[in-house]
Amino acid sequence: MFEKKLIIVLCHISPPYFVMLMKELKEVILMAEKWDVVIIGGGLAGYVAANILCEKTNLSVLLLESRRKTGGRAITEKRNGTFFNLGPHALYKEGNAKPVLEELGIKLSGNPPGTSGILLEGATVYEAPFSPAGILKTTFLSWRERIEWARVVMKLNNTDPQTLAHQPFKQWGEQTTDSFKVRSLLYVLGRLATYCHAPEKASAKVMVNHMKLAMGGTIYLDGGWQTIIDQLHNRAVVSRVQVRTRNVVRKINANAVNGCFQVVLADGSEIIGKQVLYTGSPNELVSILDHTDANSALSFFREMKPVRAATLDIALKRLPQPARLFAMGIDEPFYYSVHSAYAKLSESGQNTVLHVLKYLREEESGPGEGIQDELHKFLERIQPEWEHQLIEKRCLPRIIVNQRLPMAEDEKRLELAEKIIPGLFIAGDWASPDLILSEAAVSSAKKVALQMIQNE
Ligand SMILES: Cc1cc2nc3c(=O)[nH]c(=O)nc-3n(C[C@H](O)[C@H](O)[C@H](O)COP(=O)(O)OP(=O)(O)OC[C@H]3O[C@@H](n4cnc5c(N)ncnc54)[C@H](O)[C@@H]3O)c2cc1C
């Protein structure tokens, strides 16, 4: 109706006035789509950067998210009155992400999980030696091995991860201890802290960095990680960030318009940004970036492999074995933890929410057939007849936990990428040379937001 009236009005305008009017309209449209900063991706990294930019400056900020909902991998799904994160999520108590979020005024309510638990090797169950009491009680290690394990843990705590650059984790493990069992515990702790199940490839620097953080404790969050996203979103919107969902970016054209970036969406529309922050995946960045020189330099991003896992998220009426709250496989790469024992994860506060996870190797990134059975069987060993108590379950057979399996040689490449196109920034869980997971997502977002402010 409006369009019809507009056409009738335009038909009655004389040609010179029509040309002038169209020019003005074009200006208005272009102005509306010109932004100081365009952020691609509404996950943790995108939102943290948006919050910092708006808190410290008057820059106009547009955040584009391809999905129906923002949050990325930090979303929490509400099912049958219970809150499911996308698999188990724990925030490091002594990491880099927590202080950045707190500086932004984000309330992080929840509790640290206990340090006791069990280890499974085949059908045998051992006490996990992840606390002084656990070391004393465990029968997994002989007395000699317990002393060796305590020595290795102390060494880990005193190691400066920067001294381990260019070294794979396995090599460091072999240099650190001759004991096969102690090494297998190191790999269990490494998986727990990083989700990486590739000791022969993963960077010792990143693994040890995260293992040290994990030993400082974690927090399971009440209501799930969605509570972080919701607070970041509300603060961003109040600070004038414009958030648009269902906006898939198909192309970033560097230096297209007066030194600015042209961001092209899936529907063909174009947005101009003076600076652009990309927070999607390294692979996608290479394919959507339109810049000949950068494309060849960034082609190594295509080689980056994600860290994947299979998760089984479960809500039960009650636990058949209430004392079993945490378990790890030794010979098989499995994780189990009851998150609702430490965080409120159901509306009533009565339901049990637990996560089972299998750490996947790169070569296991196939269709995931039979994986759900494997997860069920592992849970059955810890909580026999759990299915009789079932309220809700969800299996994610090969979810990306981190966009980059951190390799020793990545560091230089990431530094190089930072400087390739002035005005184009990257952040996310793959964009930090020293960290992965939310630690990298949040700290890289803070770093680039401050650089963008300096650029202005
Ligand atoms: C099973 C599992 C367990 C985990 N456990 C932990 C844990 O215990 N501790 C921890 O610290 N971290 C954990 N993580 C990792 C953590 O969730 C992520 O590192 C973090 O959420 C990543 O945030 P991000 O912003 O970098 O990326 P994402 O959350 O992936 O956000 C990127 C966003 O960009 C959007 N996007 C991509 N391309 C485009 C495009 N072309 N146009 C528009 N939008 C686009 C995506 O839709 C997405 O919303 C876990 C993850 C999983 C899956």
The ligand as a Gaussian input file, in Angstrom:
#p B3LYP/6-31G(d) Opt

LIG

0 1
 C       30.763000     -29.150000      24.140000
 C       31.458000     -27.856000      24.458000
 C       32.035000     -27.678000      25.696000
 C       32.723000     -26.497000      25.988000
 N       33.242000     -26.312000      27.240000
 C       33.902000     -25.172000      27.542000
 C       34.399000     -24.976000      28.839000
 O       34.222000     -25.783000      29.734000
 N       35.093000     -23.840000      29.097000
 C       35.302000     -22.890000      28.127000
 O       35.941000     -21.880000      28.408000
 N       34.805000     -23.044000      26.885000
 C       34.114000     -24.173000      26.573000
 N       33.599000     -24.353000      25.319000
 C       33.964000     -23.399000      24.268000
 C       33.149000     -22.135000      24.262000
 O       31.784000     -22.410000      24.192000
 C       33.558000     -21.370000      22.999000
 O       34.966000     -21.252000      22.966000
 C       32.994000     -19.967000      22.919000
 O       31.618000     -19.970000      23.178000
 C       33.298000     -19.440000      21.524000
 O       32.832000     -18.127000      21.352000
 P       33.116000     -17.376000      19.967000
 O       32.433000     -16.085000      20.026000
 O       34.577000     -17.411000      19.696000
 O       32.496000     -18.305000      18.837000
 P       30.927000     -18.774000      18.571000
 O       30.307000     -18.975000      19.882000
 O       31.032000     -19.856000      17.627000
 O       30.337000     -17.450000      17.923000
 C       30.546000     -17.111000      16.569000
 C       29.230000     -16.613000      16.017000
 O       29.447000     -16.125000      14.695000
 C       28.344000     -16.463000      13.900000
 N       28.789000     -16.440000      12.495000
 C       29.722000     -17.234000      11.925000
 N       29.852000     -16.924000      10.615000
 C       28.991000     -15.897000      10.368000
 C       28.661000     -15.151000       9.202000
 N       29.235000     -15.398000       8.010000
 N       27.723000     -14.178000       9.303000
 C       27.140000     -13.911000      10.489000
 N       27.414000     -14.593000      11.626000
 C       28.328000     -15.577000      11.571000
 C       27.971000     -17.851000      14.402000
 O       26.637000     -18.187000      14.071000
 C       28.186000     -17.716000      15.897000
 O       27.007000     -17.335000      16.582000
 C       32.857000     -25.484000      25.000000
 C       32.229000     -25.655000      23.769000
 C       31.525000     -26.814000      23.501000
 C       30.847000     -26.957000      22.183000

